[in-house]
């Protein structure tokens, strides 16, 4: 990966059917119980190594080590793997976000969000305003009752790639806001390819779109992996 200056391996594994609401299978429950009994190390805790973990060290923190291969199905193994990867993803994203926040603290003073002089009629009441110098905003939840907001700069091209702090936004966007005179194109692949739609704000107000509530956009709800934004 020339952008991250790292050697990376891409594993084409689909974990989309396992969410935080998915009940664990009996095999995975048994693996968790065994891991707890053996005091399995928790991902993200312990001594920070200044090197790559060995396969043995990685397996020590994996549910796969505790899965009974004689009774496990292919789905059981996939679920255990996906729950491992989710834990690693969360830990890495927290580290990357903290590093980014620390850099921002020392590089420039915090910038207050500029509030327009007019009411924004389409903006959900709980949502934070899009800065006047931004191109668009992306929100984790469509009503902004919780979650984050990502400001997308004018001319911005952002891929939510693995091992960047933007990975935290991958497939987690429900609401889009676009500044007047700007167009945001969103893609379901992280390299600006795949299925895409463009949302343009032609009026005098910011345009807000809840992806789940618009038939032509619903297939990209929580399925966005890269974005491009331009303004007139």
Buried (B, 14 or more C-beta within 10 A) or exposed (E): EEEEEEEEEEEEEEBEEBEEEEEBBEBBEBBBEBBEEEEBBEBEEEEEEEEEEEEEBBBBBBBBBBBEEEEBEEEBBBBBBBBBBBBBBEBBBEEBBEEEEEEEEEEEEEEEEEEBEEEBEBBBEEBBBBBEEBBBBBBBBBBBEEBBBBBBBBEBEBBBBBBBBBBBBBBBBBBBBBBBBBBBBBBBBBEBEEEBBEBBBEEEBBBBBBBBEBEEBEEBBEBBBBBBBBBE
